[in-house]
Amino acid sequence: MNWLLGSRLMRTDYTKVNMFWERGFVMSSSVIDMLQLEYQRFSAKEKEIADYVMRNKSSINNINIRDLAAYTNASMSTITRFCKKVGCSTFVDFKIRLNREVDQPRNQTDFFIRTQQIHNDIINATAEMLDTDRIEQVVQYIKKARKIYVYGLGSSGLSALEFKYRLMRMDIVIDAVTDSHMMIMSASLLGEDDLVIGLSNSGRTLEVSDALNAAKKRGSKVVGITNFDHTPLSEVSDLCIFTPDIGRTGDVHFINSQLAIIYILDVISLLLLEDEHLLHARQQTLKALYSAE
């Protein structure tokens, strides 16, 4: 298994910068952030280098370019080009930037501190990647939609259900679909006034991307929330919000793959509640729930 299911990079190649701004991405200064987003564009050898770096990121600062070339069976010129692709002028520059991002907790044996550190790291990384214009656009899509469907399988399905319950309390017509057959069925009945939100950390859950494709063919707006660009989900989406992957934590024991998505849903929910009608509806539903207890 490589670290693709959890890491990211950056490049300041001007053609890439222009492409990112055109698509509405925030240019992050984090090497790890953009490594995840751009991983799919790397050559096979560059992926090997990236995989090695992310598996050994805490010790990269202690090796030189010749060492890395030997460990990855790559030439030094290939490594230099790789560093430039991620926005670093030299391998030394790359090491310095990466080392700043590697923040090990002081007490590795304290699971409480470790968990707090991981949560903070993921939330901070999510906030750093967040494009506020895109979030605002999603809020507008939600307000204007006739009906909203949220698609997700597995743990992403649980996040879809959470979002459904939140928006239902605001008097928004929404449903969460966590079955692949039901996704295709519902997508085939959508129209131009509907909105579909697809959740997939990998961006490669085919059942979700196939349903999004079906919805798009019906004229519906499609929003994706995922870790990776250049994937089936990101390519089909009219608008995509990117989140950090938990693999960046380097802790195989950490299993909360939905923390970043829940953070995004929190932000969207709070922005929706700026609307007086939606706020009033939520207060009414909460009042009804309290009365029923």
Wavefront OBJ file of the C-alpha trace (Angstrom):
o trace
v 0.000 0.000 0.000
v 1.399 3.424 -0.864
v 0.636 6.664 0.949
v -1.724 7.822 -1.851
v -4.641 7.060 0.427
v -3.216 9.781 2.554
v -0.912 12.634 1.470
v -0.470 15.728 -0.757
v 2.004 18.292 -2.685
v 2.499 21.756 -4.161
v 3.923 23.229 -7.328
v 4.532 26.837 -8.328
v 4.976 26.105 -12.016
v 3.134 29.120 -13.491
v 0.991 27.056 -15.848
v -0.122 25.051 -12.826
v -0.760 28.180 -10.794
v -3.007 29.520 -13.538
v -4.830 26.186 -13.791
v -5.420 26.139 -10.046
v -6.796 29.670 -9.975
v -9.053 28.944 -12.952
v -10.526 25.966 -11.109
v -10.872 27.990 -7.923
v -8.382 26.129 -5.768
v -6.477 27.786 -2.957
v -2.748 27.643 -3.588
v -1.412 26.136 -0.383
v 2.127 26.748 0.867
v 2.122 23.212 2.271
v 4.243 20.677 0.421
v 2.200 17.822 1.876
v -1.116 19.454 0.945
v -0.396 19.812 -2.751
v 1.376 16.457 -2.960
v -1.960 14.787 -2.271
v -3.846 16.882 -4.817
v -1.291 16.503 -7.604
v -0.218 12.899 -6.988
v -2.219 11.585 -9.944
v -0.188 13.781 -12.314
v 3.208 12.466 -11.232
v 5.211 10.053 -13.368
v 5.729 6.519 -12.052
v 9.198 7.384 -10.737
v 7.952 10.612 -9.143
v 5.251 8.618 -7.364
v 7.936 6.285 -6.001
v 9.846 9.288 -4.681
v 6.696 10.784 -3.163
v 5.764 7.447 -1.572
v 9.196 7.128 0.002
v 9.165 10.704 1.260
v 5.775 10.333 2.921
v 6.642 7.000 4.525
v 9.826 8.502 5.946
v 8.989 12.190 6.236
v 10.274 12.488 9.806
v 13.773 11.382 8.731
v 14.083 13.026 5.292
v 15.815 16.004 6.905
v 18.720 13.714 7.843
v 19.573 12.499 4.329
v 21.057 14.133 1.239
v 19.993 13.981 -2.386
v 22.389 11.100 -3.129
v 20.846 9.043 -0.334
v 17.329 9.629 -1.637
v 18.445 8.758 -5.165
v 19.850 5.463 -3.895
v 16.788 4.643 -1.787
v 14.374 5.281 -4.672
v 16.548 4.088 -7.600
v 16.179 7.523 -9.156
v 18.746 9.886 -10.613
v 19.637 13.078 -8.765
v 18.358 15.092 -11.722
v 14.980 13.332 -11.421
v 14.800 14.252 -7.738
v 15.720 17.854 -8.528
v 12.940 18.040 -11.124
v 10.556 16.466 -8.618
v 11.432 19.142 -6.039
v 10.846 21.912 -8.573
v 7.475 20.417 -9.477
v 6.401 20.839 -5.866
v 7.474 24.448 -5.646
v 10.953 23.992 -4.177
v 14.085 25.358 -5.805
v 16.380 22.577 -4.562
v 16.283 19.369 -2.537
v 17.592 21.318 0.464
v 14.679 23.745 0.108
v 12.335 20.760 -0.123
v 13.754 19.262 3.095
v 13.430 22.550 4.978
v 9.797 23.027 3.978
v 8.871 19.429 4.676
v 10.577 19.486 8.059
v 8.471 22.503 9.085
v 5.335 20.495 8.417
v 6.403 17.392 10.319
v 5.179 18.048 13.843
v 5.588 15.050 16.114
v 3.779 15.115 19.460
v 6.032 15.403 22.505
v 4.765 12.230 24.132
v 4.236 9.444 21.635
v 3.033 7.036 24.331
v 0.216 9.302 25.483
v -2.777 8.351 23.338
v -4.824 11.269 24.629
v -2.233 13.803 23.537
v -1.650 11.931 20.280
v -5.362 11.908 19.425
v -5.693 15.604 20.235
v -2.653 16.352 18.075
v -4.057 14.378 15.135
v -7.457 16.071 15.375
v -5.823 19.491 15.516
v -3.571 18.681 12.564
v -6.453 17.479 10.390
v -8.710 20.414 11.259
v -5.895 22.913 10.669
v -5.033 21.267 7.353
v -8.700 21.335 6.311
v -8.977 25.019 7.173
v -5.783 25.734 5.226
v -7.128 23.989 2.122
v -10.558 25.586 2.394
v -11.668 27.824 -0.459
v -14.257 30.160 1.065
v -15.630 31.158 -2.330
v -16.370 27.535 -3.115
v -18.039 26.994 0.254
v -20.214 30.063 -0.320
v -21.133 28.707 -3.750
v -22.217 25.383 -2.225
v -24.392 27.288 0.249
v -26.071 29.103 -2.647
v -26.588 25.828 -4.512
v -28.295 24.378 -1.435
v -30.571 27.380 -0.982
v -31.682 27.334 -4.616
v -32.094 23.570 -5.052
v -35.534 22.008 -5.370
v -34.224 18.849 -3.751
v -30.819 17.702 -2.546
v -29.351 14.210 -2.568
v -26.174 13.328 -0.682
v -24.416 10.162 -1.866
v -21.885 8.208 0.180
v -20.904 4.611 0.917
v -19.419 3.147 4.085
v -18.224 5.766 6.559
v -18.945 8.476 3.981
v -22.530 7.242 4.054
v -22.659 8.044 7.766
v -21.525 11.595 7.007
v -24.216 11.815 4.318
v -26.863 10.833 6.883
v -25.520 13.391 9.362
v -25.793 16.138 6.747
v -29.314 15.026 5.877
v -30.497 15.292 9.488
v -28.936 18.732 9.886
v -30.559 20.189 6.790
v -33.923 18.537 7.442
v -34.083 20.565 10.640
v -33.724 23.705 8.520
v -36.758 22.777 6.404
v -34.568 21.837 3.447
v -35.749 18.992 1.214
v -32.878 16.525 1.324
v -32.198 12.808 1.314
v -29.075 10.751 1.952
v -28.507 7.710 -0.232
v -26.077 5.068 1.025
v -26.985 2.194 -1.295
v -25.369 2.032 -4.742
v -28.518 0.827 -6.537
v -30.623 3.547 -4.947
v -28.038 6.134 -6.009
v -28.455 5.277 -9.686
v -32.233 5.081 -9.355
v -32.539 8.467 -7.660
v -30.038 10.107 -10.022
v -32.051 8.984 -13.053
v -35.068 10.950 -11.778
v -33.333 14.246 -11.014
v -33.715 17.497 -12.919
v -32.022 20.831 -13.533
v -33.269 22.320 -10.255
v -31.772 19.546 -8.127
v -28.402 19.272 -6.388
v -26.295 16.181 -5.748
v -23.398 16.101 -3.273
v -21.004 13.154 -3.502
v -18.769 12.143 -0.599
v -15.718 9.943 -1.179
v -12.349 10.280 0.513
v -10.501 8.518 -2.289
v -12.557 10.089 -5.072
v -12.557 6.659 -6.689
v -15.730 5.120 -5.289
v -17.164 4.148 -8.673
v -20.719 3.727 -7.417
v -20.724 7.343 -6.253
v -19.031 8.805 -9.334
v -21.324 6.783 -11.652
v -24.376 8.175 -9.859
v -22.962 11.702 -10.095
v -22.451 11.198 -13.819
v -26.064 10.086 -14.180
v -27.266 13.134 -12.232
v -25.141 15.474 -14.327
v -26.624 14.054 -17.528
v -30.032 15.004 -16.118
v -28.836 18.591 -15.722
v -28.397 18.575 -11.939
v -25.654 20.511 -10.183
v -22.944 18.199 -8.851
v -20.697 18.929 -5.861
v -17.905 16.617 -4.722
v -16.115 16.450 -1.382
v -12.934 14.376 -1.547
v -9.232 14.182 -0.688
v -7.887 13.983 -4.217
v -8.018 15.915 -7.455
v -7.771 14.219 -10.882
v -10.123 11.406 -9.815
v -13.487 10.259 -11.235
v -15.363 12.194 -8.538
v -13.435 15.451 -8.934
v -13.643 15.313 -12.721
v -17.438 14.886 -12.846
v -18.128 17.555 -10.202
v -19.148 21.078 -11.188
v -17.492 22.192 -7.973
v -15.178 20.197 -5.732
v -14.077 20.769 -2.147
v -10.830 19.099 -1.136
v -9.993 17.757 2.313
v -6.802 16.289 3.821
v -6.530 12.531 4.124
v -5.886 10.831 7.472
v -2.936 8.971 5.974
v -0.916 12.160 6.428
v -0.984 11.537 10.199
v 1.331 8.551 9.810
v -0.646 6.719 12.495
v -2.148 3.397 11.389
v -4.275 3.296 14.546
v -6.218 6.436 13.671
v -9.461 5.397 11.968
v -11.643 8.527 11.887
v -11.700 9.094 8.133
v -14.623 11.531 8.319
v -13.223 14.262 10.572
v -12.341 16.627 7.715
v -15.689 16.067 5.976
v -17.602 16.760 9.201
v -15.618 19.985 9.592
v -16.698 21.035 6.076
v -20.317 20.146 6.839
v -20.105 22.191 10.057
v -18.942 25.242 8.121
v -21.691 24.848 5.513
v -24.325 24.366 8.224
v -23.255 27.493 10.101
v -23.357 29.576 6.924
v -26.840 28.275 6.107
v -28.022 29.322 9.560
v -27.167 32.928 8.693
v -30.452 32.776 6.774
v -33.303 33.838 9.084
v -35.815 31.398 7.578
v -33.471 28.438 7.965
v -32.535 29.491 11.496
v -36.200 29.832 12.478
v -37.010 26.412 11.009
v -34.190 24.808 12.973
v -35.359 26.449 16.180
v -38.887 25.167 15.549
v -37.752 21.598 14.950
v -35.531 21.651 18.033
v -38.429 22.983 20.078
v -40.628 20.153 18.808
v -37.983 17.585 19.708
v -37.578 18.980 23.220
v -41.349 18.963 23.715
v -41.529 15.305 22.717
v -39.009 14.238 25.356
l 1 2 3 4 5 6 7 8 9 10 11 12 13 14 15 16 17 18 19 20 21 22 23 24 25 26 27 28 29 30 31 32 33 34 35 36 37 38 39 40 41 42 43 44 45 46 47 48 49 50 51 52 53 54 55 56 57 58 59 60 61 62 63 64 65 66 67 68 69 70 71 72 73 74 75 76 77 78 79 80 81 82 83 84 85 86 87 88 89 90 91 92 93 94 95 96 97 98 99 100 101 102 103 104 105 106 107 108 109 110 111 112 113 114 115 116 117 118 119 120 121 122 123 124 125 126 127 128 129 130 131 132 133 134 135 136 137 138 139 140 141 142 143 144 145 146 147 148 149 150 151 152 153 154 155 156 157 158 159 160 161 162 163 164 165 166 167 168 169 170 171 172 173 174 175 176 177 178 179 180 181 182 183 184 185 186 187 188 189 190 191 192 193 194 195 196 197 198 199 200 201 202 203 204 205 206 207 208 209 210 211 212 213 214 215 216 217 218 219 220 221 222 223 224 225 226 227 228 229 230 231 232 233 234 235 236 237 238 239 240 241 242 243 244 245 246 247 248 249 250 251 252 253 254 255 256 257 258 259 260 261 262 263 264 265 266 267 268 269 270 271 272 273 274 275 276 277 278 279 280 281 282 283 284 285 286 287 288 289 290 291 292 293
